[in-house]
């Protein structure tokens, strides 16, 4: 080997070792950085006896990464669902005492039985009225909470859609750099990390799958098949509903004008936070509202009053009514009835009413003797009160779409509703825990396959330092030899 060749080899070796050292330094700096993958400097030998840097690559495992992406989407959907169910479950939390519909219904039954045993005691009669008012408040509060949960889910869907559009915009910029720099042979490993990091965040919002073209260009689809990104981002849109009541229907999330949530979604989402929020807003909360409304309808029908003449169509709402109306509800679910349920003012002493109307009848029409049961104004009359207690213990039909009982007593239906929401909470919690554990395993496996070992990188740094010193020593020797030749040449 000539001195010139030796000098060239030494200089190249120094440059390569410097590049390798820079890669190791990047690895050490990124050891605790989320989404950072191990970088490797690919080196080959040259003739005669030299080395050169081919490229910088990164550790990757597409199968593990895809598994982690799916787990992230599944976890986000179950977590959003669990959050919504937990909020609904608070309406039946035993810590509320008689503030839950089930407990308040039991308190009303007890108060009516006491009034039946003491029909001449006005204080006990008013206690029964107060128990009825407490029951109404519990249903109204539960209904308000349910619609608040729907409104919050709708608002969170709007935020998710904004995040999706922002992430797609960022993804386009990174994806373009990968295509451009990859074509010219530049180091794109950091951009590949950045793209994967964006995919991970995107998967939390909406279920996705990806395909990769030969030039490094990536396409993104939802897990339902809708295109999210193909060279440019697709427009993801959503119109939030500012106010919610039981009759309101939330808008779907749209991709290029096509719904991906809701009953009309042809390519509906299968995972992601957006899906979980849509399930809370459009399914779970709607079902629970229906159960509350059916309890309200059952109360109005149970406490109805009938004209003593027995004429058809003479029945009117008594103690409980829809607002101030004395009309009886239809024999089907009435959305929002629980929120508008009220107690007749004519029986409430605090509103100038007469609580003895519970005993005597005529709540719906105090001045109409046809609706009065206690015709003789007997202070010990308890027949009407006994009939009300029996009515609460009588089975009736309920709308089956709510998920609770279709036939049963009011108390049985209320207990069934409580069991439904608690069962749903337990199921959602178990699924959330399962998906969380799977996500953690996927992340651990991916980190083991593509992450940085600090011990390995520090050992490699020492090896590179010795190699660098050897190349520097060779360069020094060649330099000394050249100096000697120059001096000999005079």
Secondary structure, 3 states (H helix, E strand, C coil): CCHHHHHHHHHHHHHHHHHHHHHHHHHHHCCCCCCCCCEEEEEEEECCCEEEEEEEEECCCHHHHHHHHHHHHHHHHHHHHHHHHHHHHHHHCHHHHHHCHHHHHHHHHHHHHHHHHCCCCHHHHHHHHHHHHHHHHHHHHHHHHHHHHHHHHHHHHHHHHHHHHHHHHHHHHHHHHHHHHHHCCCCCHHHHHHHHHHHHHHHHHCCEEEEECCCCCEEEEECCCCEEECCCECCEECCCCCCCCCCCCCCCCEECCEECCCCCCCCCCCCCHHHHHHHHHHHHHHHHHHHHHHHHHHHHHHCCECCCCCCCCCCECCCEEECCCCCCCCCCCCCCHHHHEEECHHHCHHHCCCCCHHHHECCCCCCCHHHECCCCCCCCCCHHHHHHHHHHCCCEECCHHHCCCCEECHHHHHHHHHHHHHHHHHHHHHHHHHHHHHHHHHHHHHHHHHCCCHHHHHHHHHHHHHHHHHHHHHHHHHHHHHHHHHHHCC
